[in-house]
Amino acid sequence: MTTEPGQVYLVDLGLAAKIRPMVVVSRKDANAPRALAVCAPMTTASRGSRYEIPVGRPGFLREQSFVNLQGLQSIQYHELKRMIGRLPDKEMQEVRRGLEWVFGLAGAKA
């Protein structure tokens, strides 16, 4: 299995977090040494934080959603239950900008 940035999978995050859509934010790497994808959870509840990137209401989701960059996790491929869709390029660009800000990478505005 190989994942690509922008793919959205359902992932069981356990009792408290429940089954939640997670967007892949790690690069496509067919030769990755481990079967892991770095993912961010999606939520419908915004707290108005810069860590929450609005992505509108993609056709595969029922409500307006946000990508929560504070919730980044490495997810094993076998935990990616089912791909339900892909974020449009425009929204993924905003997610990438958000990641630059989170990690203080070049070009990120404070």
JONOR-V431103 format. One record per residue. N is the residue number from 1. RES is the residue in one letter. SS is DSSP state (H for helix, E for strand, C for the rest). NEAR is the number of other C-alpha atoms within 10 Angstrom. Layout:
# JONOR-V431103
N | RES | SS | NEAR
N | RES | SS | NEAR
This chain:
# JONOR-V431103
1 | M | C | 7
2 | T | C | 13
3 | T | C | 22
4 | E | C | 16
5 | P | C | 19
6 | G | C | 22
7 | Q | E | 19
8 | V | E | 26
9 | Y | E | 23
10 | L | E | 19
11 | V | E | 23
12 | D | E | 15
13 | L | C | 15
14 | G | C | 9
15 | L | C | 7
16 | A | C | 6
17 | A | C | 10
18 | K | C | 10
19 | I | E | 14
20 | R | E | 16
21 | P | E | 26
22 | M | E | 29
23 | V | E | 29
24 | V | E | 26
25 | V | C | 23
26 | S | C | 16
27 | R | C | 14
28 | K | C | 13
29 | D | C | 11
30 | A | C | 11
31 | N | C | 8
32 | A | C | 11
33 | P | C | 7
34 | R | C | 8
35 | A | C | 15
36 | L | E | 19
37 | A | E | 25
38 | V | E | 17
39 | C | E | 26
40 | A | E | 24
41 | P | E | 24
42 | M | E | 22
43 | T | E | 18
44 | T | C | 16
45 | A | C | 11
46 | S | C | 15
47 | R | C | 8
48 | G | C | 9
49 | S | C | 10
50 | R | C | 13
51 | Y | C | 19
52 | E | E | 22
53 | I | E | 24
54 | P | E | 20
55 | V | E | 18
56 | G | E | 14
57 | R | C | 14
58 | P | C | 15
59 | G | C | 12
60 | F | C | 11
61 | L | C | 13
62 | R | C | 9
63 | E | C | 12
64 | Q | C | 15
65 | S | E | 19
66 | F | E | 21
67 | V | E | 27
68 | N | E | 25
69 | L | E | 21
70 | Q | E | 14
71 | G | E | 13
72 | L | E | 17
73 | Q | E | 16
74 | S | E | 13
75 | I | E | 18
76 | Q | E | 13
77 | Y | H | 14
78 | H | H | 11
79 | E | H | 14
80 | L | E | 18
81 | K | E | 13
82 | R | E | 12
83 | M | E | 15
84 | I | E | 14
85 | G | E | 17
86 | R | E | 18
87 | L | C | 21
88 | P | C | 12
89 | D | H | 11
90 | K | H | 9
91 | E | H | 17
92 | M | H | 21
93 | Q | H | 13
94 | E | H | 15
95 | V | H | 26
96 | R | H | 14
97 | R | H | 16
98 | G | H | 21
99 | L | H | 19
100 | E | H | 15
101 | W | H | 17
102 | V | H | 15
103 | F | H | 9
104 | G | C | 12
105 | L | C | 11
106 | A | C | 8
107 | G | C | 9
108 | A | C | 13
109 | K | C | 10
110 | A | C | 6
